[in-house]
Amino acid sequence: MLIFLVVIWVLGRDLKFTRQVETTAGLLSYICASKMMAEFEGLDMMSEKRRTVLLDQMGKRYGLGVIEDEGGNERIAIDEEPLLRSI
């Protein structure tokens, strides 16, 4: 999760986001709508070695782009690829 926060913070310098990326709350808002949260649930309780193996087995890629949220609205978020549009 820390990696995603750093990526958004670095990219946030060049991109125009709908929310500020200089704050923790702003960064987390891009992750909260993501399916990634449900998929990563429970991984924090595992050893690093076991977690790495499970994440590699998932074989998923995540990116920053436009997704459709539960309400049918488009928003910028980090989610599993393919995205509606990449940024």
C-alpha positions as CSV (number, residue, x, y, z in Angstrom):
1,M,0.0,0.0,0.0
2,L,2.9,2.3,0.8
3,I,4.2,1.8,-2.8
4,F,0.8,3.0,-4.2
5,L,0.8,6.1,-2.0
6,V,4.3,7.0,-3.1
7,V,3.4,6.5,-6.8
8,I,0.4,8.7,-6.5
9,W,2.4,11.3,-4.6
10,V,5.1,11.4,-7.3
11,L,2.6,11.4,-10.2
12,G,0.5,14.0,-8.5
13,R,3.1,16.7,-9.2
14,D,2.4,16.5,-12.9
15,L,-1.3,15.4,-13.1
16,K,-4.4,17.4,-12.3
17,F,-6.3,15.3,-9.8
18,T,-9.8,15.9,-8.4
19,R,-8.5,15.7,-4.9
20,Q,-5.2,16.9,-3.3
21,V,-2.5,14.3,-3.3
22,E,-0.4,16.2,-0.8
23,T,-2.5,14.8,2.1
24,T,-2.9,11.3,3.4
25,A,-6.6,11.6,3.1
26,G,-6.3,12.6,-0.5
27,L,-4.1,9.7,-1.3
28,L,-6.3,7.2,0.5
29,S,-9.3,8.4,-1.4
30,Y,-7.8,7.0,-4.6
31,I,-7.4,3.5,-3.0
32,C,-10.7,3.3,-1.1
33,A,-12.9,2.7,-4.2
34,S,-10.5,0.0,-5.4
35,K,-11.3,-3.7,-5.5
36,M,-7.7,-4.1,-4.4
37,M,-8.8,-3.4,-0.8
38,A,-11.0,-6.6,-0.7
39,E,-8.4,-8.7,-2.6
40,F,-5.6,-7.7,-0.2
41,E,-7.7,-8.3,3.0
42,G,-5.8,-10.4,5.5
43,L,-2.4,-10.1,3.8
44,D,-1.1,-7.9,6.5
45,M,-1.3,-10.7,9.0
46,M,1.0,-13.0,6.9
47,S,4.8,-13.2,6.8
48,E,6.4,-11.2,4.0
49,K,7.5,-14.3,2.3
50,R,4.0,-15.9,2.3
51,R,2.5,-12.6,1.2
52,T,4.9,-12.2,-1.7
53,V,4.1,-15.8,-2.9
54,L,0.3,-15.1,-2.8
55,L,0.6,-11.8,-4.6
56,D,2.7,-13.4,-7.3
57,Q,0.1,-16.2,-7.7
58,M,-2.7,-13.7,-8.1
59,G,-0.9,-12.3,-11.2
60,K,-2.9,-9.1,-11.2
61,R,-1.8,-5.7,-12.4
62,Y,-3.0,-2.4,-10.9
63,G,-2.9,1.0,-12.4
64,L,-4.0,4.6,-11.9
65,G,-6.9,5.5,-14.1
66,V,-10.6,6.1,-14.5
67,I,-12.9,3.4,-13.0
68,E,-16.7,3.1,-12.6
69,D,-17.6,3.2,-8.9
70,E,-20.5,1.3,-7.2
71,G,-22.9,4.2,-8.0
72,G,-22.1,4.1,-11.7
73,N,-20.0,7.3,-11.6
74,E,-16.6,7.6,-13.2
75,R,-13.7,8.5,-10.9
76,I,-9.9,8.4,-10.7
77,A,-8.6,5.5,-8.6
78,I,-6.0,2.8,-8.4
79,D,-7.6,-0.4,-9.5
80,E,-7.0,-3.7,-11.3
81,E,-6.3,-3.3,-15.0
82,P,-7.9,-3.0,-17.5
83,L,-9.3,0.4,-16.5
84,L,-11.9,2.4,-18.3
85,R,-9.1,4.9,-19.2
86,S,-5.5,5.1,-18.1
87,I,-4.0,8.4,-16.9
